[in-house]
Amino acid sequence: MRTALIAGGTGLVGSQLLRLLLESDRYSKVVALTRTELPTHPKLEQVPVTQETLSGGQHLKADDIFCCLGTTIAKAKTKENFYQVDFYYPLLLARSGYSSGARQYMLISALGADKESSVYYNRVKGEVEEAIRAVGFEALHIFRPSLLLGPRQEQRTGEDAAKFFYKVFGFLIPGKYKAIDSVKIARGMLHYASQEQKGTFIHESKDLQQF
């Protein structure tokens, strides 16, 4: 049986993905790197997430890594803090996990990710995609969701307004840009991990709506 490792398991997508991983017969063990204590489960091993734990160790031995780390510049307060969470930590996890034998890496990126973008958020997302491509995983799945719908713990006023707009005018919006329920991203991540494909794959929101 396989081991899954998830970072960001208390976030919007991560919390739903963690539940699916624990329910899945694919994994006999799920390692969660987290800052918040989670409910106990027979398959779950909890590891406090720090720069040191992300740098390597026995707890990073896994077959499949699911990276759900991410923040916003508003929440991070500075571009430097945002870069640490959205670029440095995912890349550090990828390198350490690969060195420990991981074969697949599932990364949540964002719609519009582009290392050449003039938008800082999109540029960092594009840069981390490129950096993780170079690590060498047998399979790298990059998920680029549009606006995520679902129960967030924190309130985001701008997102609330956007969600209202999508509900009213969603039928006018092209599939690539339609808001997507966060649980569909979680289901898609588990689905593609189970396919045992080799190569680099990019999954846009419109392709993930099926889940």
N, C-alpha and C positions, 0 to 999 in steps of 0.2 A: 504493500500500500504506500501511498505517497504522502508527502508532507507539503502543506501550503504555508507560506509566510505572508502576512498582511501587515502593511504599515498604513496608518490612517484609518484604523478600524472603528473609530468613534465618529467619523464624519458622516455626511449625508449619504454618499454612496458606500463608503467603507462599512458602516454599521449594518447595512442591508446585505452587503457582500459577505461579511463575517458570518451572519446567520446562515446564508446559503452554503458557505464552506463547511460549517459545522454539521449541517444537515446532509451534505453530499457523501455518497459512498465512495467517491473518488479519493478522499483523504482520510487517513487514519489519525492524523495529527495536524493541528492548526496552530501555528505560532503567531501571536499578535504582538507587534511592537506598539506600545501605547503609553500615554502619559496618565491615562485615567483607568482605574481599576474596573475590570469588566466582570459580569456575572460568571461564576465558575461553570465549567463544562468538562466532561470526561476527556474530550479530544483537545481541549484548549490549553496551551501554555502561554502565559503572559510574561512579557519581557519589557521592563521600563525602557522607553526609547530615549536614548542620549546619543551624542556624537560618538561616544565610545562603543555603544552597542551596535550602531550602524557601521562601525569600522571593521567588524568581524567578530568571530567567535563561534562556538559550538551552536548557539541558538540561531545562527543564520544558515544552517544546513537545511535546505529545502529543495524540493523539485521545482515548484512553481512559486514565483514571487508576484504579489499583487500590490502595486504602489498606488495608494489613494491619497497620498500627501498633497496638500495644496492649501493656499490661503488667498487673500486679496491684499492689495497694497494698502487699502484702508484699514484692514484689520492688523496687518503687519506693522503699520505706522511708517516704515521707511522702505525704500527700494532694497536696501541691503538686507533687511530682515526677510523681505519677500523672496529675494534671490536665494537666500539660505534654505528656505522651506521648499521652494518650487524648482530649484536647480541643484543646489549642492547636496541636499539630503537624498533626493531620488537617485542621483548619480552615485553617491557614496554607497547607497544600498545596493545598487546594481553591480558595482565593482566588487563589493564584499561578498554578495550573494553568488556571483559568478565564480569567484575564487573558491567558494565553499561547495561548488558543484551544482548550482541551480541551472536548469535547462531552459526555462521559460520565464519571461518577464512581462507583466501586464501593467501598462502605464496609463493613468488617466491624465490626458493633456487637455486641450481645449480647442474649440472651433476657432479657426483663424491662426493657429500656431504657425509661425513663420520666422525663421531666424533673421530675415531681412526686413521684418515689419517695423514700421515707425512707431507702433504702439508697444510700449515697454512690456506689458503683460504678455502679448502674443509673441514678442521677440524672445523672451525668456523661455516660453513654452517650446518654441521652435528650436532653441539652442539645446535644451535638455533632451529633446527627442533625438537630435543629431548626436549628442554626446553618448547617449545610451545605445544608439545603433552601433557605435564603434566598440562597445564592450565585447560583443561576440556571442551573444545568446543564440541557441539553436532556433528559438522562436521569440520574437518581440512583437507584442500586440499593443498598438497605440490607439487609445480611445479618445475621440475628439467630440465631446458632447456640446450641444448648444446650451441654452439656459436650462438648468436643472430644476425640476419640480419635485417637491417632497418636503417632509417635516424637518426643517432645520431647528437646531436648538437656539441659535442666535437669530436676531431679526436683522434683515438687510432691506432697508427702505427702498433702495433703487430696484432691487430684485422683485420686491412686492409689487411695485408699479408695473414692472415689465411682465410679471405673471398675469396681472389684470389685463394688460394689453393683449397678451397671447390668447387669453380666454375669449375676448371679444372679437379680435381680428385674426385669430389664428388661421382661419380658412384662407386668408389672403397671402400667407407666408409660405415661401418655397420650402420643400421638405428638409433641406439641409439646415435651415435656420429655425425650424420649429422647436419649441421647448420640448423637453423629454423628461419623463418620469425617471427619477434616479434609480429606482429598482430595475429598470430596463438595462441600465448600464451595468449594474451588478450581475444580472442574469447573463448578459452578453459576455462579461469577463469570464465567468465560470464556463459558459458554453465553449468559447474559443480556446480556453485552457484545456478543455477535454478533447479537442480535435487532434492534438499532437501533430500540428503542422510544423513545418520548418520554413524560416524566412522572416521577413518583416512585413507586418500587415497594419494598415490604418483603417479604423472603423469610424465612420462619420455618424452623426445623429440619425440621419435618415435611414441608415442601414440597421441601426440598433432599435428602431421603433418596433420591429417585429417581435422583440422580446417582452 
